[in-house]
Amino acid sequence: MVTTGTVTDVNCFVNIAHTYKGDLTVTLIHPDGTQVILHNKTGGSADNVMTTYDTATAPAQPLSVLNNKNPAGTWQLRVTDTAAIDVGSLNGWAVQITTVSP
């Protein structure tokens, strides 16, 4: 994990198995608490969220709010299922951080 410099770009891959992805909110959380919503209850009744969020895939909120931040610390991913009917699982996720030295 990168621990020096400042963030210039962030990409986040998620692999979520779920029978109704329109129920899900997926949020990337920077170590300082800044939150970026990647998936915000879109996709209706389609299954699964297997996506790399970057500037090309247009997450619900821009990842650029993480630019110029310190990359060090524990990054988190929060998945919220807003309905009780369907079930799913987080199969994996990864964050790719590009930095520039001070």
VMD Tcl script that draws the C-alpha trace (Angstrom):
set ca {
  {0.00 0.00 0.00}
  {1.24 3.46 -0.88}
  {1.94 5.53 2.24}
  {3.76 8.62 0.96}
  {3.09 11.54 -1.34}
  {-0.31 12.92 -2.24}
  {-3.14 11.21 -4.09}
  {-3.50 12.10 -7.78}
  {-5.93 9.34 -8.82}
  {-8.05 6.65 -7.20}
  {-9.73 3.65 -8.82}
  {-11.84 1.16 -6.89}
  {-12.83 -2.35 -8.00}
  {-15.81 -4.04 -6.36}
  {-17.18 -7.56 -6.76}
  {-20.57 -7.88 -5.06}
  {-22.95 -10.77 -5.64}
  {-26.52 -9.58 -5.11}
  {-29.87 -10.46 -6.62}
  {-31.10 -6.85 -6.90}
  {-28.31 -4.28 -7.25}
  {-30.80 -1.43 -7.14}
  {-30.98 -2.02 -3.37}
  {-27.29 -1.26 -2.83}
  {-25.27 1.77 -1.86}
  {-21.49 1.31 -2.10}
  {-19.23 3.89 -0.47}
  {-15.43 4.22 -0.48}
  {-14.08 5.79 2.71}
  {-10.69 7.53 2.85}
  {-8.64 7.18 6.07}
  {-9.58 10.77 7.05}
  {-13.30 9.91 6.86}
  {-14.05 11.47 3.45}
  {-16.73 9.37 1.77}
  {-17.38 8.86 -1.94}
  {-20.53 7.08 -3.06}
  {-19.60 4.73 -5.90}
  {-22.97 3.04 -6.47}
  {-26.21 4.64 -5.34}
  {-29.16 2.25 -5.76}
  {-28.97 2.11 -9.55}
  {-29.47 -0.86 -11.85}
  {-32.92 -1.93 -10.72}
  {-33.45 -5.68 -10.60}
  {-30.20 -6.57 -12.35}
  {-27.82 -8.88 -10.48}
  {-24.39 -8.14 -9.06}
  {-22.04 -5.18 -9.01}
  {-18.70 -6.06 -10.60}
  {-17.16 -2.77 -11.63}
  {-13.99 -0.74 -11.54}
  {-14.95 2.79 -10.59}
  {-12.75 5.46 -12.13}
  {-13.36 8.62 -14.11}
  {-14.52 6.58 -17.13}
  {-17.22 4.60 -15.29}
  {-18.69 7.67 -13.60}
  {-19.28 6.69 -9.98}
  {-22.25 8.35 -8.25}
  {-19.82 10.93 -6.82}
  {-16.46 11.92 -8.34}
  {-13.38 10.17 -6.99}
  {-11.44 13.36 -7.62}
  {-12.50 14.63 -4.16}
  {-9.78 12.28 -2.87}
  {-7.05 14.01 -4.88}
  {-4.36 15.86 -2.91}
  {-5.03 13.78 0.20}
  {-2.51 11.68 2.10}
  {-2.85 8.02 0.97}
  {-1.67 6.55 4.28}
  {-4.05 4.74 6.60}
  {-6.90 2.29 6.38}
  {-9.23 2.65 3.41}
  {-12.69 1.15 3.85}
  {-15.57 0.05 1.64}
  {-19.11 0.15 3.00}
  {-21.92 -1.74 1.27}
  {-25.46 -1.02 2.43}
  {-28.44 -3.10 1.37}
  {-31.48 -0.83 1.71}
  {-34.07 -3.63 1.38}
  {-34.62 -6.76 3.43}
  {-35.86 -9.06 0.68}
  {-32.74 -9.92 -1.34}
  {-29.38 -11.20 -0.15}
  {-25.81 -10.86 -1.34}
  {-22.16 -10.94 -0.44}
  {-19.05 -8.85 -0.90}
  {-16.71 -11.19 -2.78}
  {-13.81 -8.76 -3.02}
  {-12.68 -5.22 -3.53}
  {-9.47 -3.33 -4.17}
  {-8.38 0.27 -4.28}
  {-5.67 1.49 -6.67}
  {-4.02 4.73 -5.60}
  {-1.70 6.83 -7.75}
  {0.43 9.38 -5.91}
  {3.00 12.05 -6.59}
  {5.93 12.66 -4.26}
  {5.99 15.95 -2.37}
}
mol new
graphics top color blue
foreach p $ca { graphics top sphere $p radius 0.5 }
foreach p [lrange $ca 0 end-1] q [lrange $ca 1 end] { graphics top cylinder $p $q radius 0.2 }
display resetview
